[in-house]
Every structure is written in structure tokens, then in C-alpha cells.
Amino acid sequence: MDLRKLKYALALAEMGNYARASEKLFITQSALSRSIQALEQELGMILFERQSNGVRSTVAGEEVLAGARDLLRQANSLERNIALMRNVELGKLQFGVGPVPGYVLLPRILSATARERPRLKVFAQVQSAAKLVELLLAEQIEFLIADSGQIAGYRGLEVQALCQHYGGLFVRRDHPLARRRKIKIADLAEFPLASPAVEGLDVNQLIRNKTGDTAQWLGHFVCEDIAALKIIGLESDAVLMLSELALQRECQSGEFIRINPLDIDQDWSITLAVAFLSGRTPSPLAAQLVDQMKDMLIDAGGVELT
């Protein structure tokens, strides 16, 4: 059904006169008359009857016009919502982030979005990389942000690097290891380790040297909640294995310090990446938020990739 014809019919019913209705619509009387006749032929019923001073709607016409009002109202609402979605002011987005980007990004991106675009519906999850991939492949989220090394091997994903950051081993400032001038691998075996889950990581391999030393961490506490890991590090002798992004403020204040065992051979660089399903075009909202989150990561200390 032609919405334009319905609009013309509503104008004619409102004005009660072809001349006034055509003026309101900025069309000629003959064009309006042809449009009404075409609509009546299409519907198979008479919508208007002529009177000495104009026209009025028939009983059947009243029913059609009532439905036309609702239909045009819905069409206008849909058109407005599409414009809002195109301008990223309205819509729904579901995405997931790993523990470190979640800790760094979510408070910033969600508060900024709530402030600037309060009509949006945004659902964010913090999970391990493996769980996020499951959610993405099941189409329960539109994209994920995590360590590229943990998502690169999956099929069906398009992965794009966002920035690089660095991890390491950290202890509270009054930790027994903080007082040692030189730290070796064997020294770490006296303390537990606390870290997010890292798929495929053999934490004891970090503590073994090239001579076949069999030393192991005293224990390993795995948690995806960065705030909880910080408390573990502050209130126990656990050594934190974390990203510098997550401990930036605490390291600047001296609350935590980084320790560098002399005989450990480990590359602590980590690349954060965003992953979408292969062949899917990101929604305007997703594309814009990913760009904003990349800028936030770099502002928080991430290294921009060239």
C-alpha cells in the first residue's frame, strides 16, 4: 500500500476540501483527485462522498483513515529510529571483553555512552577469551576485545589489532620480594601466583630456568576480576601476573612495584585485538564504540601499532 496516497487521503479528510488539501500538500487539485481515485480503486471502496461545500469521508473511509493514521505514525517512528540508529543515538549492542580491557575500558566507555547517548541499550560481558569466542560464534555478542594470542587460532573470526601493552610480575611495596635487590626464578617459588586465566599457559614454565630447575609456584589463584586480584596482591604474599594497564595508577603511586627476575626469559608484550564474525559488517554503533575504546586504551598507556 502506497503511504503517500494514505497521507493525501488523511489531508483531504482533515481539510474537507480538495482545494485546501492540495494547498496543504503543495500539489495540484487534479493530482490529488487522481491519487484519491487510485486509492479507492486499489481498495475497492469509496472513501469520500461529495457535498455542496466539499467532501466528507464515508463510513468505510473512516475505518480506512483510522488505520492509515496508525500506519503513518508507525512509519514516521520507524524512519526516525532508523535515523537515530544511523547517527548512533539509538540501538542495541552486545559485546564482550577480557578481564584487563574490561577493567580499563568498561567504566570509561559505559559512563561516556550513558552520558552522551542515553537511549542506547548496551550489554557488556567480562569473560575469558575462550568464553568470549564461544559467545561470538553463537552470535550472542557482536564483537569481543581480548589478547590476540588467545583468539588468533579460531576459525570464523576477523581479528584486528588495536594496541600493544605489557604485562609482568608485580608485588605490593612491602612484599618480601620488594626488599630484595636481585631476584631469581627460585625466589618466586616461595610465593603463590595470582592472575587471570590464560588459556594454554604453563605458569610453572615461567619459573623454570634453562638448567632444568623443577621449582614451582607455591600455588596459583585464578580470577577474572581485576579488582579482586589487586586485593589478593595487597592482602597476601601472592605475586600478581598482570598487565601494566591494570596497575598503572597503583604502580605510579608506589602501591605495587614490578619485579624482574634476572634469569627469567619471558616476552611480556601483549597485543589487544577486536574480533568480529567473518563476513559481517559491524553495526555503526559497534564500529564507533570500538574506535572509542581503542583511543581509550592508548590514553590509558597502550602502545599504538604502526
C-alpha positions as CSV (number, residue, x, y, z in Angstrom):
1,M,0.0,0.0,0.0
2,D,1.3,3.4,-1.0
3,L,1.8,5.5,2.1
4,R,1.8,8.7,0.0
5,K,-1.8,8.0,-1.1
6,L,-2.8,7.4,2.5
7,K,-1.2,10.7,3.5
8,Y,-3.1,12.5,0.8
9,A,-6.4,10.9,1.9
10,L,-5.8,12.0,5.5
11,A,-5.1,15.5,4.4
12,L,-8.3,15.6,2.3
13,A,-10.3,14.3,5.3
14,E,-8.8,16.9,7.6
15,M,-9.4,19.8,5.2
16,G,-12.7,18.6,3.8
17,N,-12.0,20.3,0.5
18,Y,-9.8,19.4,-2.5
19,A,-8.6,23.0,-2.9
20,R,-7.4,23.4,0.7
21,A,-6.0,19.9,0.9
22,S,-4.0,20.4,-2.3
23,E,-2.6,23.7,-1.0
24,K,-1.5,22.0,2.2
25,L,0.2,19.1,0.3
26,F,1.7,21.5,-2.3
27,I,0.2,19.6,-5.2
28,T,-2.4,20.4,-7.8
29,Q,-6.1,19.5,-7.3
30,S,-6.0,17.2,-10.3
31,A,-3.0,15.3,-8.9
32,L,-4.8,14.9,-5.5
33,S,-8.0,13.8,-7.2
34,R,-6.1,11.2,-9.3
35,S,-4.4,9.9,-6.1
36,I,-7.7,9.5,-4.2
37,Q,-9.3,7.8,-7.2
38,A,-6.4,5.4,-7.5
39,L,-6.5,4.6,-3.8
40,E,-10.3,3.9,-4.0
41,Q,-9.8,1.6,-7.0
42,E,-7.0,-0.2,-5.2
43,L,-9.1,-0.8,-2.1
44,G,-12.4,-1.4,-4.0
45,M,-14.4,1.0,-2.0
46,I,-15.5,4.7,-1.9
47,L,-13.6,6.7,0.7
48,F,-15.2,10.1,0.2
49,E,-18.5,11.5,-0.9
50,R,-19.0,14.9,-2.3
51,Q,-21.1,17.6,-0.6
52,S,-22.1,21.1,-1.7
53,N,-19.2,22.7,0.3
54,G,-16.6,19.9,-0.2
55,V,-16.2,16.3,0.7
56,R,-16.6,14.0,3.8
57,S,-15.4,10.5,4.4
58,T,-17.7,7.6,4.1
59,V,-18.3,5.0,6.9
60,A,-15.8,2.7,5.2
61,G,-13.5,5.7,4.7
62,E,-13.5,6.4,8.4
63,E,-12.2,2.9,9.1
64,V,-9.5,3.1,6.4
65,L,-8.4,6.5,7.6
66,A,-8.2,5.4,11.2
67,G,-5.9,2.5,10.2
68,A,-3.9,4.9,7.9
69,R,-3.2,7.2,10.9
70,D,-1.7,4.4,12.9
71,L,0.2,3.1,9.9
72,L,1.7,6.5,9.1
73,R,2.5,7.1,12.7
74,Q,4.4,3.8,12.8
75,A,6.2,4.6,9.6
76,N,7.3,8.0,10.9
77,S,8.5,6.4,14.1
78,L,10.5,3.8,12.2
79,E,12.0,6.4,9.9
80,R,13.0,8.5,12.9
81,N,14.5,5.4,14.7
82,I,16.5,4.5,11.6
83,A,17.9,8.0,11.5
84,L,18.8,7.7,15.2
85,M,20.5,4.4,14.7
86,R,22.4,5.7,11.7
87,N,23.6,8.6,14.0
88,V,24.4,6.1,16.8
89,E,21.8,7.6,19.1
90,L,19.5,4.6,19.3
91,G,20.0,0.8,19.1
92,K,21.2,-2.3,21.0
93,L,24.7,-3.6,21.3
94,Q,26.1,-6.7,23.0
95,F,29.8,-7.2,23.3
96,G,32.4,-8.9,25.5
97,V,35.9,-8.0,26.8
98,G,38.6,-9.8,28.6
99,P,39.5,-9.1,32.2
100,V,42.2,-6.4,31.6
101,P,40.4,-4.5,28.8
102,G,37.2,-4.8,30.8
103,Y,38.8,-3.3,33.9
104,V,40.4,-0.5,31.9
105,L,37.6,0.2,29.4
106,L,34.1,-0.6,30.8
107,P,33.9,2.2,33.4
108,R,35.0,4.8,30.8
109,I,33.1,3.6,27.7
110,L,29.9,2.8,29.5
111,S,29.8,6.1,31.5
112,A,30.6,8.1,28.4
113,T,27.9,6.3,26.4
114,A,25.3,6.7,29.1
115,R,26.1,10.4,29.3
116,E,26.2,11.1,25.6
117,R,23.7,8.6,24.2
118,P,21.2,7.6,27.0
119,R,18.8,5.9,24.6
120,L,21.1,3.1,23.7
121,K,20.8,-0.4,25.1
122,V,24.4,-1.8,25.8
123,F,25.1,-5.2,27.3
124,A,28.8,-5.8,28.2
125,Q,30.3,-9.1,29.5
126,V,33.7,-9.7,31.1
127,Q,34.8,-13.2,30.4
128,S,37.9,-15.2,29.5
129,A,38.9,-15.1,25.8
130,A,37.8,-18.7,25.3
131,K,34.3,-18.0,26.7
132,L,34.0,-14.8,24.6
133,V,34.8,-16.7,21.4
134,E,32.0,-19.1,22.3
135,L,29.6,-16.3,22.7
136,L,30.7,-14.6,19.5
137,L,30.4,-17.8,17.4
138,A,27.0,-18.4,18.9
139,E,26.1,-14.8,17.8
140,Q,25.3,-13.8,21.4
141,I,27.7,-10.8,21.1
142,E,28.6,-8.7,18.1
143,F,32.3,-8.4,18.9
144,L,35.0,-9.1,21.6
145,I,38.2,-7.5,22.7
146,A,40.9,-9.7,24.2
147,D,44.5,-10.8,23.9
148,S,45.1,-11.5,20.2
149,G,47.2,-14.6,21.1
150,Q,44.2,-16.2,22.7
151,I,41.8,-15.7,19.8
152,A,44.0,-15.9,16.7
153,G,43.6,-19.7,16.2
154,Y,39.8,-19.7,15.9
155,R,38.1,-20.1,12.5
156,G,35.3,-17.8,11.5
157,L,36.7,-14.7,13.1
158,E,38.1,-11.5,11.7
159,V,40.7,-10.2,14.1
160,Q,42.1,-6.7,14.0
161,A,44.9,-5.5,16.4
162,L,44.1,-2.4,18.5
163,C,47.2,-1.7,20.5
164,Q,50.1,-3.3,22.4
165,H,50.6,-3.3,26.1
166,Y,53.0,-5.0,28.5
167,G,52.5,-7.4,31.3
168,G,54.7,-8.6,34.1
169,L,55.1,-9.7,37.7
170,F,54.0,-7.2,40.4
171,V,54.1,-7.3,44.2
172,R,52.9,-4.8,46.9
173,R,55.5,-2.4,48.1
174,D,56.1,-4.1,51.5
175,H,56.2,-7.6,49.9
176,P,59.3,-9.7,51.0
177,L,60.5,-9.7,47.3
178,A,60.3,-5.9,47.2
179,R,63.2,-5.7,49.6
180,R,65.5,-7.9,47.6
181,R,67.9,-6.1,45.3
182,K,68.3,-9.2,43.0
183,I,65.6,-11.6,42.4
184,K,66.0,-15.0,40.7
185,I,63.5,-17.6,39.5
186,A,64.0,-19.8,42.5
187,D,62.9,-16.9,44.8
188,L,59.4,-16.9,43.1
189,A,58.8,-20.5,44.2
190,E,58.3,-19.3,47.8
191,F,55.1,-17.4,46.9
192,P,51.8,-18.1,45.2
193,L,50.8,-16.6,41.9
194,A,47.6,-14.7,41.2
195,S,46.4,-14.0,37.6
196,P,43.5,-14.0,35.2
197,A,43.0,-17.3,33.3
198,V,45.4,-17.6,30.3
199,E,44.5,-20.5,28.1
200,G,47.4,-22.8,27.4
201,L,49.7,-21.1,29.9
202,D,52.0,-23.3,31.9
203,V,52.7,-21.0,34.8
204,N,55.5,-23.2,36.1
205,Q,57.3,-22.8,32.9
206,L,57.8,-19.1,33.8
207,I,59.7,-20.2,36.9
208,R,61.9,-22.9,35.4
209,N,65.4,-22.0,34.1
210,K,67.3,-23.5,31.3
211,T,69.2,-25.9,33.5
212,G,66.1,-28.0,34.2
213,D,65.2,-26.5,37.5
214,T,61.9,-28.1,38.8
215,A,60.9,-25.2,41.0
216,Q,57.1,-24.5,41.0
217,W,54.9,-21.7,42.3
218,L,53.6,-22.3,45.8
219,G,50.1,-22.0,44.4
220,H,48.1,-20.4,41.7
221,F,44.9,-18.3,42.2
222,V,43.0,-17.6,39.0
223,C,40.4,-14.9,38.9
224,E,38.9,-12.8,36.1
225,D,38.1,-9.9,38.4
226,I,41.0,-7.5,38.3
227,A,39.8,-5.6,41.4
228,A,39.8,-8.9,43.3
229,L,43.3,-9.7,42.1
230,K,44.5,-6.4,43.4
231,I,43.1,-7.1,46.8
232,I,44.8,-10.5,46.8
233,G,48.1,-8.8,46.0
234,L,47.6,-6.2,48.7
235,E,46.5,-8.6,51.5
236,S,48.7,-11.6,50.8
237,D,52.2,-12.5,49.6
238,A,50.9,-13.5,46.2
239,V,52.8,-12.3,43.1
240,L,50.4,-10.7,40.5
241,M,50.9,-11.6,36.9
242,L,49.0,-8.7,35.2
243,S,49.0,-6.1,32.5
244,E,50.6,-2.7,33.3
245,L,47.4,-1.2,32.1
246,A,45.5,-2.7,35.0
247,L,48.1,-1.5,37.6
248,Q,49.1,1.8,36.1
249,R,47.8,4.1,38.9
250,E,49.0,1.7,41.6
251,C,52.5,1.5,40.2
252,Q,52.7,5.3,39.8
253,S,51.7,5.7,43.4
254,G,54.1,3.1,44.6
255,E,51.4,0.8,45.9
256,F,52.7,-2.0,43.7
257,I,56.1,-2.5,42.2
258,R,57.3,-4.5,39.2
259,I,59.8,-7.3,39.9
260,N,62.1,-8.5,37.2
261,P,63.8,-11.9,37.9
262,L,67.3,-11.9,36.4
263,D,67.1,-15.3,35.0
264,I,63.6,-15.4,33.6
265,D,63.2,-15.4,29.8
266,Q,59.8,-14.1,29.0
267,D,58.4,-11.6,26.5
268,W,55.7,-9.7,28.3
269,S,54.3,-7.8,25.3
270,I,50.6,-8.4,24.7
271,T,48.5,-7.2,21.7
272,L,44.9,-6.5,22.3
273,A,42.6,-7.1,19.4
274,V,39.0,-6.9,18.4
275,A,37.2,-9.8,16.7
276,F,34.0,-9.9,14.7
277,L,32.4,-12.8,12.9
278,S,33.9,-13.2,9.4
279,G,32.0,-11.6,6.6
280,R,29.9,-9.5,9.0
281,T,29.7,-5.7,8.6
282,P,29.9,-4.1,12.0
283,S,26.9,-2.0,13.0
284,P,27.5,1.7,13.1
285,L,27.3,1.6,16.9
286,A,29.8,-1.2,17.2
287,A,32.2,0.4,14.8
288,Q,32.1,3.7,16.7
289,L,32.5,2.2,20.2
290,V,35.4,0.1,19.0
291,D,37.2,3.2,17.7
292,Q,36.5,5.0,21.0
293,M,37.8,2.0,23.1
294,K,41.0,1.9,21.0
295,D,41.6,5.6,21.8
296,M,40.9,4.9,25.5
297,L,43.3,2.0,25.6
298,I,46.0,4.2,24.1
299,D,45.2,7.0,26.5
300,A,45.5,4.6,29.4
301,G,49.0,3.6,28.4
302,G,48.6,1.2,25.5
303,V,51.1,1.5,22.6
304,E,49.6,2.3,19.2
305,L,50.6,-0.1,16.5
306,T,52.1,1.3,13.3
